[in-house]
Amino acid sequence: MTQQKLADAIGWKSVAFVSDLENDVRNVGEEYMEKLAEVLGVGVSELKTFDTRTPVREAKDLLRRNPEYASAFRQVVSGARRLSPEALAERIEKALAEENPPPSTDKSK
């Protein structure tokens, strides 16, 4: 797909923006993630795996709301040094799934 076709499919006026995305000069805003994923034929979560920006703003907002997260973040960073990014993400996803299991699909209950 050409940069022009991608820009047109998403509704961006600038092909230069697409070039900047490809060269890590700019990033896609949340408002375009779903459309970009759809046009590229991938899931939003897969698309987000290419976002290497540090979520500084999100972390600061979370810490502002509850300063106790600072200790938790330090533990994650300390533990992350011993894991690959994939292993860390797997452990977090597993912990979140255990905390919030999906609804049962068992109709016999």
Phi and psi restraints in degrees (value plus and minus 20) as a CYANA .aco file:
   2 THR   PHI     -98.7   -58.7
   2 THR   PSI     142.0   182.0
   3 GLN   PHI     -81.3   -41.3
   3 GLN   PSI     -58.8   -18.8
   4 GLN   PHI     -83.4   -43.4
   4 GLN   PSI     -64.7   -24.7
   5 LYS   PHI     -84.6   -44.6
   5 LYS   PSI     -59.1   -19.1
   6 LEU   PHI     -84.5   -44.5
   6 LEU   PSI     -67.5   -27.5
   7 ALA   PHI     -78.7   -38.7
   7 ALA   PSI     -64.3   -24.3
   8 ASP   PHI     -84.5   -44.5
   8 ASP   PSI     -62.9   -22.9
   9 ALA   PHI     -83.8   -43.8
   9 ALA   PSI     -51.9   -11.9
  10 ILE   PHI    -112.4   -72.4
  10 ILE   PSI     -42.3    -2.3
  11 GLY   PHI      77.2   117.2
  11 GLY   PSI      -1.6    38.4
  12 TRP   PHI    -104.1   -64.1
  12 TRP   PSI     120.1   160.1
  13 LYS   PHI    -103.9   -63.9
  13 LYS   PSI     -40.6    -0.6
  14 SER   PHI    -132.2   -92.2
  14 SER   PSI     100.8   140.8
  15 VAL   PHI     -90.4   -50.4
  15 VAL   PSI     -48.7    -8.7
  16 ALA   PHI     -81.1   -41.1
  16 ALA   PSI     -52.9   -12.9
  17 PHE   PHI     -82.6   -42.6
  17 PHE   PSI     -62.5   -22.5
  18 VAL   PHI     -81.5   -41.5
  18 VAL   PSI     -63.1   -23.1
  19 SER   PHI     -80.8   -40.8
  19 SER   PSI     -63.0   -23.0
  20 ASP   PHI     -82.4   -42.4
  20 ASP   PSI     -57.4   -17.4
  21 LEU   PHI     -82.8   -42.8
  21 LEU   PSI     -66.2   -26.2
  22 GLU   PHI     -82.1   -42.1
  22 GLU   PSI     -50.2   -10.2
  23 ASN   PHI    -120.8   -80.8
  23 ASN   PSI      -5.3    34.7
  24 ASP   PHI      37.3    77.3
  24 ASP   PSI      10.1    50.1
  25 VAL   PHI    -107.6   -67.6
  25 VAL   PSI     -54.2   -14.2
  26 ARG   PHI    -151.8  -111.8
  26 ARG   PSI     148.8   188.8
  27 ASN   PHI    -148.5  -108.5
  27 ASN   PSI     135.3   175.3
  28 VAL   PHI     -98.8   -58.8
  28 VAL   PSI     112.9   152.9
  29 GLY   PHI     -94.4   -54.4
  29 GLY   PSI     135.6   175.6
  30 GLU   PHI     -73.3   -33.3
  30 GLU   PSI     -54.7   -14.7
  31 GLU   PHI     -85.5   -45.5
  31 GLU   PSI     -37.0     3.0
  32 TYR   PHI    -128.1   -88.1
  32 TYR   PSI     -27.1    12.9
  33 MET   PHI     -76.9   -36.9
  33 MET   PSI     -68.8   -28.8
  34 GLU   PHI     -83.8   -43.8
  34 GLU   PSI     -64.0   -24.0
  35 LYS   PHI     -85.9   -45.9
  35 LYS   PSI     -62.2   -22.2
  36 LEU   PHI     -82.7   -42.7
  36 LEU   PSI     -64.3   -24.3
  37 ALA   PHI     -80.8   -40.8
  37 ALA   PSI     -62.8   -22.8
  38 GLU   PHI     -81.6   -41.6
  38 GLU   PSI     -67.5   -27.5
  39 VAL   PHI     -83.0   -43.0
  39 VAL   PSI     -57.8   -17.8
  40 LEU   PHI    -103.1   -63.1
  40 LEU   PSI     -30.8     9.2
  41 GLY   PHI      55.8    95.8
  41 GLY   PSI      12.8    52.8
  42 VAL   PHI    -149.7  -109.7
  42 VAL   PSI     147.5   187.5
  43 GLY   PHI    -101.2   -61.2
  43 GLY   PSI     136.4   176.4
  44 VAL   PHI     -80.5   -40.5
  44 VAL   PSI     -60.6   -20.6
  45 SER   PHI     -83.0   -43.0
  45 SER   PSI     -58.2   -18.2
  46 GLU   PHI     -85.7   -45.7
  46 GLU   PSI     -62.2   -22.2
  47 LEU   PHI     -80.9   -40.9
  47 LEU   PSI     -60.5   -20.5
  48 LYS   PHI     -88.4   -48.4
  48 LYS   PSI     -38.2     1.8
  49 THR   PHI     -86.8   -46.8
  49 THR   PSI     -37.5     2.5
  50 PHE   PHI    -109.5   -69.5
  50 PHE   PSI     -24.8    15.2
  51 ASP   PHI    -104.2   -64.2
  51 ASP   PSI      86.3   126.3
  52 THR   PHI    -117.6   -77.6
  52 THR   PSI     -12.9    27.1
  53 ARG   PHI     -87.1   -47.1
  53 ARG   PSI     125.5   165.5
  54 THR   PHI     -98.2   -58.2
  54 THR   PSI     111.2   151.2
  55 PRO   PHI     -98.9   -58.9
  55 PRO   PSI      39.5    79.5
  56 VAL   PHI     -82.5   -42.5
  56 VAL   PSI     -67.8   -27.8
  57 ARG   PHI     -80.7   -40.7
  57 ARG   PSI     -64.1   -24.1
  58 GLU   PHI     -84.1   -44.1
  58 GLU   PSI     -60.9   -20.9
  59 ALA   PHI     -85.1   -45.1
  59 ALA   PSI     -63.1   -23.1
  60 LYS   PHI     -82.6   -42.6
  60 LYS   PSI     -61.4   -21.4
  61 ASP   PHI     -82.0   -42.0
  61 ASP   PSI     -63.6   -23.6
  62 LEU   PHI     -83.6   -43.6
  62 LEU   PSI     -63.8   -23.8
  63 LEU   PHI     -86.8   -46.8
  63 LEU   PSI     -54.6   -14.6
  64 ARG   PHI     -84.9   -44.9
  64 ARG   PSI     -59.3   -19.3
  65 ARG   PHI     -93.1   -53.1
  65 ARG   PSI     -53.6   -13.6
  66 ASN   PHI    -171.8  -131.8
  66 ASN   PSI      78.7   118.7
  67 PRO   PHI     -81.2   -41.2
  67 PRO   PSI     -36.3     3.7
  68 GLU   PHI     -86.0   -46.0
  68 GLU   PSI     -36.9     3.1
  69 TYR   PHI     -84.7   -44.7
  69 TYR   PSI     -42.3    -2.3
  70 ALA   PHI     -77.1   -37.1
  70 ALA   PSI     -65.9   -25.9
  71 SER   PHI     -83.6   -43.6
  71 SER   PSI     -61.8   -21.8
  72 ALA   PHI     -83.9   -43.9
  72 ALA   PSI     -62.1   -22.1
  73 PHE   PHI     -82.3   -42.3
  73 PHE   PSI     -61.3   -21.3
  74 ARG   PHI     -80.7   -40.7
  74 ARG   PSI     -59.9   -19.9
  75 GLN   PHI     -85.5   -45.5
  75 GLN   PSI     -60.5   -20.5
  76 VAL   PHI     -83.5   -43.5
  76 VAL   PSI     -65.7   -25.7
  77 VAL   PHI     -82.7   -42.7
  77 VAL   PSI     -63.5   -23.5
  78 SER   PHI     -82.1   -42.1
  78 SER   PSI     -65.9   -25.9
  79 GLY   PHI     -89.8   -49.8
  79 GLY   PSI     -52.3   -12.3
  80 ALA   PHI     -84.3   -44.3
  80 ALA   PSI     -46.3    -6.3
  81 ARG   PHI     -81.7   -41.7
  81 ARG   PSI     -41.6    -1.6
  82 ARG   PHI    -117.8   -77.8
  82 ARG   PSI     -21.4    18.6
  83 LEU   PHI    -144.4  -104.4
  83 LEU   PSI     135.9   175.9
  84 SER   PHI     -96.3   -56.3
  84 SER   PSI     139.9   179.9
  85 PRO   PHI     -76.0   -36.0
  85 PRO   PSI     -58.3   -18.3
  86 GLU   PHI     -85.6   -45.6
  86 GLU   PSI     -63.2   -23.2
  87 ALA   PHI     -85.3   -45.3
  87 ALA   PSI     -59.7   -19.7
  88 LEU   PHI     -82.8   -42.8
  88 LEU   PSI     -67.2   -27.2
  89 ALA   PHI     -81.4   -41.4
  89 ALA   PSI     -60.8   -20.8
  90 GLU   PHI     -80.2   -40.2
  90 GLU   PSI     -65.6   -25.6
  91 ARG   PHI     -84.3   -44.3
  91 ARG   PSI     -60.2   -20.2
  92 ILE   PHI     -86.3   -46.3
  92 ILE   PSI     -65.6   -25.6
  93 GLU   PHI     -80.9   -40.9
  93 GLU   PSI     -60.9   -20.9
  94 LYS   PHI     -83.7   -43.7
  94 LYS   PSI     -65.1   -25.1
  95 ALA   PHI     -82.7   -42.7
  95 ALA   PSI     -61.2   -21.2
  96 LEU   PHI     -87.1   -47.1
  96 LEU   PSI     -57.7   -17.7
  97 ALA   PHI     -86.5   -46.5
  97 ALA   PSI     -58.6   -18.6
  98 GLU   PHI     -87.4   -47.4
  98 GLU   PSI     -55.5   -15.5
  99 GLU   PHI     -90.6   -50.6
  99 GLU   PSI     -58.8   -18.8
 100 ASN   PHI    -149.9  -109.9
 100 ASN   PSI      55.6    95.6
 101 PRO   PHI     -83.2   -43.2
 101 PRO   PSI     127.7   167.7
 102 PRO   PHI     -84.4   -44.4
 102 PRO   PSI     135.1   175.1
 103 PRO   PHI     -81.3   -41.3
 103 PRO   PSI     126.0   166.0
 104 SER   PHI     -87.6   -47.6
 104 SER   PSI     120.0   160.0
 105 THR   PHI    -124.4   -84.4
 105 THR   PSI     -12.9    27.1
 106 ASP   PHI     -92.9   -52.9
 106 ASP   PSI      92.1   132.1
 107 LYS   PHI    -102.9   -62.9
 107 LYS   PSI     -28.4    11.6
 108 SER   PHI     -97.2   -57.2
 108 SER   PSI     -31.1     8.9
